[in-house]
Structure formats: structure tokens, C-alpha cells
Amino acid sequence: MPPQPWSPDSWKTKFDAQAIAYDDDAALGTATAHLRDLPPLVTSWEIEHLKTLLVDAQLGKRFLLQGGDCAETLADCRSPVIAAKLKILLQMSLVMIHEGKRPVIRVGRFAGQYAKPRSKPIESREGVAHPSYFGDMVNRSDFSEEGRRPDPENMVVAYQHAAMTLNFIRSLSAGGFADVHHPEYWEMSFFRRAAIPDELRIEYERTTRQLAEAIRFMEALGESTVEELTRVEFYTSHEGLNLHYESAQTRQVPRRAGWYDLTTHFPWIGERTRALDGAHIEFFRGIQNPVAVKIGPTAALDQVLRLVDTLNPDNTPGKIALVTRMGAARVGDALQPLVEVVKRAGQRVLWVCDPMHGNTQVTATGTKTRSFDDILREVEVSFDVHESCGTHLGGVHFELTGEDVTECVGGAAGVTVDDLERNYATACDPRLNYRQALEMGFRIAKRLGKREAKG
């Protein structure tokens, strides 16, 4: 059966598993009309350039590093917070470049990660029920009738904060903030005084020094390709959860065919919204952006193949990323059959490991956390599986922050369950802190270096 006609609003004819219960249709119409008139947050040429980089990552010539907050908040649209996110992504990518000997694509979970899926639409506390917190794009986290009421105007406010975030990021990049010639500038304000193990600090400083020396040497020889290594670009991503927001900024552009979702470069579809007959697959099948899909351990293999075929019927390289989120306990058994069936089908996808969402646990006091060791284990096993299958693990997707929070346990940072309440600041799920993220970057870099040596 041929696909039905698509439009930016055809998703409204499908079931939305994460539908927002707006109670004012007129206000919703006003907000979406306003968003349609506002300038795009990203451009089609940026999106197309990212797709070419993702093709290289599919072939093992680049590596994707995607990371940022579980849920952005409007209150964190502040220069120190944004700069800290960029710095940790830069630092992690620096060591990956140095050890893996290949360029890194940096994609931030920022400038739009204001909506979050929820397992239940209603939250109850002591007999009082209100809508769940769906992120600042929808409502507020304070547990009150007014705070939890979904307000369409929040989409416009989220757009404005996304625009401010992007403006600051682009200004920093243009101003030399991300110059690979001077990686020593990327250090966090607490890098020296934080409880970073001496071995990790020394290794990072050695890496920055060696990379800067190598770049200067290559430039002295007139090596033109060094420009590609030193050109630091950031791309944005967020879960395309609120389809009113996404579709309002979806448009055609001059001199290009098709429709582009111009809220972000690289949207993803979550585990809860990837139903083949659902609203989210209907919307994302019609846009030109590269699209990622989260895949958990219970996903039916035939459905994954149909998902990829629906979202990328022409099997275009650089178009689809499958982001596996299996959990450390299940990745060894669940990942290999998935990789093999996609490979046999000849579907060209970018394989990415999300080691965060399958490893969430709850402490005896009800606090959500994640173990550094579990996260690392899932990454390592994912590398092993892809090597055994003759495919490439082309990237990783982390929830992390450049702040010194205490939300995940373990790692060289030495965070224990007893430390969690010291600085537990996430708006939703636990994130790797700066020290844990940097250590994770080194561990992945070492693995990339081994793969390079074998290749």
C-alpha cells in the first residue's frame, strides 16, 4: 500500500501517545500561529551538512558525541550553565579525537530539550492529583493546579529561550571559545580545585598539550586538512515530543526540495512514541532532517525494520540513527540480534549507544540514580557487539552536565548513594557530572584508539 499524503499537520490524524491536554483551543491556535511566523532556529544548509557528517560516522570515519541535560529548564538559560555544557562536550571530544584519530561530531541536547515524556499523564501526591510535569515547554514542575496546567504560550517562551541559547553558542564559537589550538581555555572554573584524580588531570593536560603541538606541526607543513580538525561546530538536538511545536516550525525553504523541521538539526523519537501507526512516526517520516529513534531491549525486530523503512524509504545514508538503550544487564543478549537483522536487510543506519536510560535505578529513599559502572559497561559491550558483527558503533548519547552535581554514583569522582542529596539538581533524570563525563570521555577514547590500531 502506498504511503498516505503527508503534511506538517497530518500527524493530527494519528494517535499521540504523549498528547498534551491543552484546555484552550483558541490559545493553542494563537501560539502555533505565532511560532509559524517566527524565524527558524536552524537552517536547512546546517541540517544538510550534518547529514554528510553522519554518513561518515556510519562508515566509521567520524564519531558522534551527543550530550546534555535530561530536561532543559528556562531558569538554566544562563551563560555559565550553557558555557559549561559546551566545555565538557569539547573536552570529551578532544580526547576522542586524540586517541581515536578521527573527527568528532558534537551534538548538544540543548536549545530545545524543554519537553519530556512521562509514563503517566497524572501525578498524585497525598490524595491530590495534577497533570504530570512534561517539561517547561508544557507546564511547570511545582506541584500546584496553576503550575501543572499545560499552557500553549510556554511553547513560544521555550522557542525564545532556545533562540537565546543558540545565539550565545554561535557567538562563543565565532569568537574563538572552541578553538582547538587552545584547548587549555576550555577548563572549568573548578577543574583545578575539584577532586579530580591526579592521573585523570595529568592525562587530560598531556592530551591537550600533544594535540595543540600536533596541530601547529601540521599547519607548519601546510597540511590543509587540519582546518577540518580545528573547525569546531555544534549541532542541536532534542526529543521531538510536542508535535504542535515541531510542526509549527516545519516549512519548505527556497532551492531545496521537501520540508525541514527548523526547531533543531537532529530530532529524535523516544521509546514511548515510536509506534508505527502513531503521530510521531507520521510527522517525522515527512521531514528532511536526520532523525534518531530510541530502541529498547523489548523492541520487536520486524518492527524496527519497518520503522527504518517508513522513516527512510529510499535508504538514504545519513538519514537515520538507531539509538540503542538496552541496559547493562541486557545489552549483551538484546543488541546483537538487532544489529544483525538490520545489517542483513541492508538498511544504512548510524548506530548510537545511549547507556543512560536502561540503567536507571531507585535508591531505598526513592531517589533516581545511575551507576557509572553500568553506563560504562553498556558502552563497552556495545563496542564488542558491533565489532563481532562487522558494524560500527558510530556514536554515544549521554545525559550529562558541566556542573559538579551529585546525581549518578561511581566513577573516579567517588559519588556514593549518601552523596546524592548534596547537589541533586536535575529537573528529571540523573546526569553524569563534569568529572564523571570527562572520565567517560577518556574510557571511550581509549576504546576508539584500540579500534584505530586494529583497523
Stockholm file with secondary structure:
# STOCKHOLM 1.0

chainA/1-455         MPPQPWSPDSWKTKFDAQAIAYDDDAALGTATAHLRDLPPLVTSWEIEHLKTLLVDAQLGKRFLLQGGDCAETLADCRSPVIAAKLKILLQMSLVMIHEGKRPVIRVGRFAGQYAKPRSKPIESREGVAHPSYFGDMVNRSDFSEEGRRPDPENMVVAYQHAAMTLNFIRSLSAGGFADVHHPEYWEMSFFRRAAIPDELRIEYERTTRQLAEAIRFMEALGESTVEELTRVEFYTSHEGLNLHYESAQTRQVPRRAGWYDLTTHFPWIGERTRALDGAHIEFFRGIQNPVAVKIGPTAALDQVLRLVDTLNPDNTPGKIALVTRMGAARVGDALQPLVEVVKRAGQRVLWVCDPMHGNTQVTATGTKTRSFDDILREVEVSFDVHESCGTHLGGVHFELTGEDVTECVGGAAGVTVDDLERNYATACDPRLNYRQALEMGFRIAKRLGKREAKG
#=GR chainA/1-455 SS CCCCCCCTTGGGGSBCTTCCCCSCHHHHHHHHHHHHHSCCSSCHHHHHHHHHHHHHHHTTSSEEEEEECSSCCGGGCSHHHHHHHHHHHHHHHHHHHHHHCSCEEEEEECSSCCCCCCSCSEEEETTEEEECCCCTTTCCSSCSTTTTSCCTHHHHHHHHHHHHHHHHHHHHHHTTTTCTTCGGGGCCTTTTTSCCCHHHHHHHHHHHHHHHHHHHHHHHTTCTTHHHHHCCCEEECCBCCCHHHHHHTEECCTTCCSBEETTCSSCEECGGGCCTTBHHHHHHTTBSSCEEEEECTTCCHHHHHHHHHHHCTTCCTTSEEEEECCCTTTHHHHHHHHHHHHHHTTCCCEEEECCSGGGEEECTTSCEEEBHHHHHHHHHHHHHHHHHHTCCEEEEEEEBCSSCCCCSBBTTTTBCGGGGGGSCCCSSSCCBCHHHHHHHHHHHHHHHHHHHHHC
#=GC SS_cons         CCCCCCCTTGGGGSBCTTCCCCSCHHHHHHHHHHHHHSCCSSCHHHHHHHHHHHHHHHTTSSEEEEEECSSCCGGGCSHHHHHHHHHHHHHHHHHHHHHHCSCEEEEEECSSCCCCCCSCSEEEETTEEEECCCCTTTCCSSCSTTTTSCCTHHHHHHHHHHHHHHHHHHHHHHTTTTCTTCGGGGCCTTTTTSCCCHHHHHHHHHHHHHHHHHHHHHHHTTCTTHHHHHCCCEEECCBCCCHHHHHHTEECCTTCCSBEETTCSSCEECGGGCCTTBHHHHHHTTBSSCEEEEECTTCCHHHHHHHHHHHCTTCCTTSEEEEECCCTTTHHHHHHHHHHHHHHTTCCCEEEECCSGGGEEECTTSCEEEBHHHHHHHHHHHHHHHHHHTCCEEEEEEEBCSSCCCCSBBTTTTBCGGGGGGSCCCSSSCCBCHHHHHHHHHHHHHHHHHHHHHC
//
